[in-house]
Structure formats: structure tokens, C-alpha cells
Amino acid sequence: MNTHFSPLSGHVDAPENYHTLTWTLEPEDGMTRLTLAQDNNASPGGAAHSKGIRDRHLASVKEMSERS
């Protein structure tokens, strides 16, 4: 778990404007599932934007980890 502040949000750099990112690794069918969750999103649109970025990052991590 870690916290993150994005200056692109337009908000001031204050604790109430930070997101908490939670990374979870779980065994699943002989493999490992990586899940990333983020809280304290300012709006549904902001949450969707962050999810899109996370999904792309996780897809890249998956691709790199599966290379022989």
C-alpha cells in the first residue's frame, strides 16, 4: 500500500488530496493475480481515467512477466 498525489489533478498538495493505492498479490490456479485498487477519487470520471491508466500498466507488467 502506498499513497500518491497527482499534481495534474489541479488540487493542492495536501493529505486529503492523496490517493491510497493498494497492490494485492494472490495465488490463483497455479499463477499469481495482481490487483491494484485506488481510493479517494475526486469524481467518477477521475476514477475511470485512473482505472484506464492502471489497466494499461498492469497489462504491461503481465506481458513482461510472461516473456520467456
N, C-alpha and C positions, 0 to 999 in steps of 0.2 A: 504494500500500500504506500502511496506517496501523494503529495499534493502538487498542484500545478496551477499556475496563473498565466493567462494568455493576455498580453498587452493588446492584442488585436480585438479584444472584447470591448474596448473603449471605457472600461471601468477602471477605477483607481486600484493600485496595488495594495490591497488590504485583505486581511484574513477572510472576511466574509465573501470575497470575490474569487476565492480559490476553489478549484475542483479537487475532490478526493478520487484518485484513480486506484482501483483495486484489481490486481493481477491474481488470477487463480489458476493453478495447475492441478488437474485431476486425472487419474488413470481412467481410461475408457477403452474397453475391448482390446487390451494389449498395446494401446497407444496412449498418448497424453493429450488432453484437451486443455487449451489455453483460453481463458476468458478474461476480458477486460471490461470493467464497469466504471462509469463515471457519474458522480452525483453533483448537485448544486449547479445545474444548468440554468441559465437565465430565462430560457424560453424553449418551447418545443422545437422551434426552428434551429436554435443553437444546439440542442441535444441531437437533432438529426444531422447537423453539419459535423459535430464531433464524432458521431457514430460512423459516418462515411469515412472520415479520416482513419479512425481506429480499424474499421474493416479492411481498408487498403493496407495499413501497416501489418495487421495480423495475417493477411494473405501473403505478404512479402516474407514474413517470418516463417510461415508454413512452407512456402516454396523453398527458401534457403535451407530449412531444416530437413527437407526431404531429398535434397540433392545427394547423389552417391559420391 
